[in-house]
Amino acid sequence: MHARYDVVVIGAGPGGEGAAMKLVKEGRRVAVVDALGEVGGNCAHVGTIPSKALRQTVYNLSRFRRDPVLSRHSEIKTIPLAQILARAHKIVETQVGTHQRFFERNDVDLYYGKAHFEDANTLAVLTDEGVVERIGFDNAVIATGSRPYQPRDIDFSHPRVFDSDKILQLDYPVHKLIIYGAGVIGCEYASIFVGLGYKVDLVNTQPQLLSYLDDEIADALSHYLRDLGVLIRNQEEYERVETHDDHVILHLKSGKKIKADAILWCNGRAGNTETLNLEAVGLQANSRGQIAIDEQYRTAVPHVFAVGDVIGPPALASAAYDQGRCAAAHIAGSADVPRVAEVPTGIYTIPEISCIGRTEKQLTDARVPYEVGQSFFRHLARAQISGDVVGMLKILFHRDTREILGIHCFGNNSSEIVHIGQAVMNQPGNSIDYFANTTFNYPTMAEAYRVAALNGLNRLF
Ligand SMILES: Cc1cc2nc3c(=O)[nH]c(=O)nc-3n(C[C@H](O)[C@H](O)[C@H](O)COP(=O)(O)OP(=O)(O)OC[C@H]3O[C@@H](n4cnc5c(N)ncnc54)[C@H](O)[C@@H]3O)c2cc1C
């Protein structure tokens, strides 16, 4: 036995970091173990950060192209993908360095290697050098995240078959790409690759895109993705993927065939539990590799907690960090961090989407008498100045109490704009009147709230 800790955290992504930081602040001795050899988790290395960095370059490019003053003076036809990926990798490095300093400054002991349980209070860590280090613990937090689900009949080692991790290593020119799976990751990558000038076929296994969104927002996403040039094929299921040296063919159960230079598989994720030897601690994962938890993020074994993607939805970095903090608070007996309840949706397509609260359909089904206030970005001075005129903000509010029930935003910076509405919704006096009676900076995108509030209040009688 090398060392003994109050708590061992497996995984140095947002879930593990949230847990570790809270635990050290509560005076616990903490070890964090990660197989990647660096902190940041899949979030920083292959998920949120590189995909958002790529997206930003594509967004900058599209903005440049549509600005007549800039584009008249110099023309950018294409930018080599290698250069765009190199910028994304640089941002990953900076992020990893930042998080590394957080761990160091807070005296968290970091162990690099693949961990598995040996018994209820011992973790073994197999380092890259083949050494096994043993760590004793009183409590454990499993924050091992998730990975892309890979059906067995598809050869992911083929150079033209990618998942969302491997796509960051794409190193040859592609003209046409098939994206299979139109969840958040599939839609985000569709807008990235179409923005780079690729032909994109987005194959959706569902009848419409992101059906949990408000219908108007989901329709707007389909409309603008199509407008950018994405071919969306709804309600299709794969039969097989045929691979060749210079192309792939996707065979669909409907009998259709799609030929492209490469395929990006974005259909589902699985929890990282298969090598943890959970049985040794008395736990079992479900068929998706996910671990069941209670209200405090405690597993069926009382001294073991689990947070982040490994417990299933919402599978967001934002939620994972707060889940980690909440679990840590319960371990430390302080319980001063609430369970993660309402998480905003942030979808970084171009244009982006963000929502919180209930949709029109949910309110109608629940027979809640609501009213709608809308503001279209094309009418806002700030949007006209920036050129980001695509988008809208929709506020749903109770027509009697005026309580805000849902905020749905589509367009540039939606994921920031939504938080203004979220802050008001979370106040005891939650009312749409706040936006009608508060003076906002001008010109701003936040002005959309005033416009939408007045629009909605005008509908009342
Ligand atoms: C393409 C893409 C885009 C995304 N975009 C967003 C976004 O915009 N916003 C957002 O909020 N979320 C986004 N997500 C989701 C987000 O990345 C995850 O929700 C988040 O990373 C989950 O954090 P986590 O701490 O649970 O695990 P992870 O970040 O997955 O980290 C888990 C860590 O555990 C380690 N580990 C696993 N098994 C072991 C083991 N046996 N021993 C030691 N270490 C182990 C791994 O090496 C990894 O470093 C995106 C995901 C993807 C794939």
Ligand as a Chemical Component Dictionary entry (heavy atoms), coordinates in Angstrom:
data_LIG
# 
_chem_comp.id                   LIG 
_chem_comp.type                 NON-POLYMER 
_chem_comp.pdbx_formal_charge   0 
_chem_comp.three_letter_code    LIG 
# 
loop_
_chem_comp_atom.comp_id 
_chem_comp_atom.atom_id 
_chem_comp_atom.alt_atom_id 
_chem_comp_atom.type_symbol 
_chem_comp_atom.charge 
_chem_comp_atom.model_Cartn_x 
_chem_comp_atom.model_Cartn_y 
_chem_comp_atom.model_Cartn_z 
_chem_comp_atom.pdbx_ordinal 
LIG C1  C1  C 0 -17.875 16.191 -29.031 1  
LIG C2  C2  C 0 -18.417 16.547 -27.674 2  
LIG C3  C3  C 0 -18.843 17.835 -27.413 3  
LIG C4  C4  C 0 -19.331 18.182 -26.159 4  
LIG N1  N1  N 0 -19.748 19.453 -25.929 5  
LIG C5  C5  C 0 -20.197 19.819 -24.703 6  
LIG C6  C6  C 0 -20.574 21.160 -24.435 7  
LIG O1  O1  O 0 -20.505 22.003 -25.298 8  
LIG N2  N2  N 0 -20.982 21.475 -23.180 9  
LIG C7  C7  C 0 -21.054 20.543 -22.185 10 
LIG O2  O2  O 0 -21.432 20.901 -21.051 11 
LIG N3  N3  N 0 -20.720 19.246 -22.417 12 
LIG C8  C8  C 0 -20.303 18.872 -23.646 13 
LIG N4  N4  N 0 -19.927 17.575 -23.887 14 
LIG C9  C9  C 0 -20.055 16.592 -22.814 15 
LIG C10 C10 C 0 -18.900 16.693 -21.830 16 
LIG O3  O3  O 0 -17.666 16.585 -22.496 17 
LIG C11 C11 C 0 -19.054 15.607 -20.794 18 
LIG O4  O4  O 0 -20.328 15.696 -20.220 19 
LIG C12 C12 C 0 -18.004 15.737 -19.701 20 
LIG O5  O5  O 0 -16.729 15.534 -20.244 21 
LIG C13 C13 C 0 -18.268 14.724 -18.594 22 
LIG O6  O6  O 0 -17.344 14.953 -17.584 23 
LIG P1  P1  P 0 -16.895 13.754 -16.620 24 
LIG O7  O7  O 0 -16.090 14.384 -15.558 25 
LIG O8  O8  O 0 -18.063 12.943 -16.257 26 
LIG O9  O9  O 0 -15.972 12.804 -17.504 27 
LIG P2  P2  P 0 -14.869 12.991 -18.615 28 
LIG O10 O10 O 0 -14.656 14.378 -19.034 29 
LIG O11 O11 O 0 -15.262 11.993 -19.654 30 
LIG O12 O12 O 0 -13.536 12.515 -17.873 31 
LIG C14 C14 C 0 -13.435 11.220 -17.369 32 
LIG C15 C15 C 0 -11.979 10.917 -17.090 33 
LIG O13 O13 O 0 -11.916 9.656  -16.418 34 
LIG C16 C16 C 0 -10.773 8.974  -16.876 35 
LIG N5  N5  N 0 -10.941 7.526  -16.692 36 
LIG C17 C17 C 0 -11.882 6.726  -17.239 37 
LIG N6  N6  N 0 -11.731 5.462  -16.812 38 
LIG C18 C18 C 0 -10.658 5.479  -15.983 39 
LIG C19 C19 C 0 -9.974  4.477  -15.235 40 
LIG N7  N7  N 0 -10.378 3.200  -15.219 41 
LIG N8  N8  N 0 -8.906  4.841  -14.509 42 
LIG C20 C20 C 0 -8.462  6.137  -14.495 43 
LIG N9  N9  N 0 -9.067  7.106  -15.182 44 
LIG C21 C21 C 0 -10.149 6.781  -15.909 45 
LIG C22 C22 C 0 -10.660 9.341  -18.333 46 
LIG O14 O14 O 0 -9.315  9.194  -18.783 47 
LIG C23 C23 C 0 -11.119 10.791 -18.338 48 
LIG O15 O15 O 0 -10.017 11.666 -18.275 49 
LIG C24 C24 C 0 -19.424 17.200 -25.145 50 
LIG C25 C25 C 0 -18.989 15.891 -25.394 51 
LIG C26 C26 C 0 -18.488 15.560 -26.643 52 
LIG C27 C27 C 0 -18.021 14.151 -26.897 53 
# 
loop_
_chem_comp_bond.comp_id 
_chem_comp_bond.atom_id_1 
_chem_comp_bond.atom_id_2 
_chem_comp_bond.value_order 
_chem_comp_bond.pdbx_ordinal 
LIG C1  C2  SING 1  
LIG C2  C3  SING 2  
LIG C2  C26 DOUB 3  
LIG C3  C4  DOUB 4  
LIG C4  N1  SING 5  
LIG C4  C24 SING 6  
LIG N1  C5  DOUB 7  
LIG C5  C6  SING 8  
LIG C5  C8  SING 9  
LIG C6  O1  DOUB 10 
LIG C6  N2  SING 11 
LIG N2  C7  SING 12 
LIG C7  O2  DOUB 13 
LIG C7  N3  SING 14 
LIG N3  C8  DOUB 15 
LIG C8  N4  SING 16 
LIG N4  C9  SING 17 
LIG N4  C24 SING 18 
LIG C9  C10 SING 19 
LIG C10 O3  SING 20 
LIG C10 C11 SING 21 
LIG C11 O4  SING 22 
LIG C11 C12 SING 23 
LIG C12 O5  SING 24 
LIG C12 C13 SING 25 
LIG C13 O6  SING 26 
LIG O6  P1  SING 27 
LIG P1  O7  DOUB 28 
LIG P1  O8  SING 29 
LIG P1  O9  SING 30 
LIG O9  P2  SING 31 
LIG P2  O10 DOUB 32 
LIG P2  O11 SING 33 
LIG P2  O12 SING 34 
LIG O12 C14 SING 35 
LIG C14 C15 SING 36 
LIG C15 O13 SING 37 
LIG C15 C23 SING 38 
LIG O13 C16 SING 39 
LIG C16 N5  SING 40 
LIG C16 C22 SING 41 
LIG N5  C17 SING 42 
LIG N5  C21 SING 43 
LIG C17 N6  DOUB 44 
LIG N6  C18 SING 45 
LIG C18 C19 SING 46 
LIG C18 C21 DOUB 47 
LIG C19 N7  SING 48 
LIG C19 N8  DOUB 49 
LIG N8  C20 SING 50 
LIG C20 N9  DOUB 51 
LIG N9  C21 SING 52 
LIG C22 O14 SING 53 
LIG C22 C23 SING 54 
LIG C23 O15 SING 55 
LIG C24 C25 DOUB 56 
LIG C25 C26 SING 57 
LIG C26 C27 SING 58 
# 
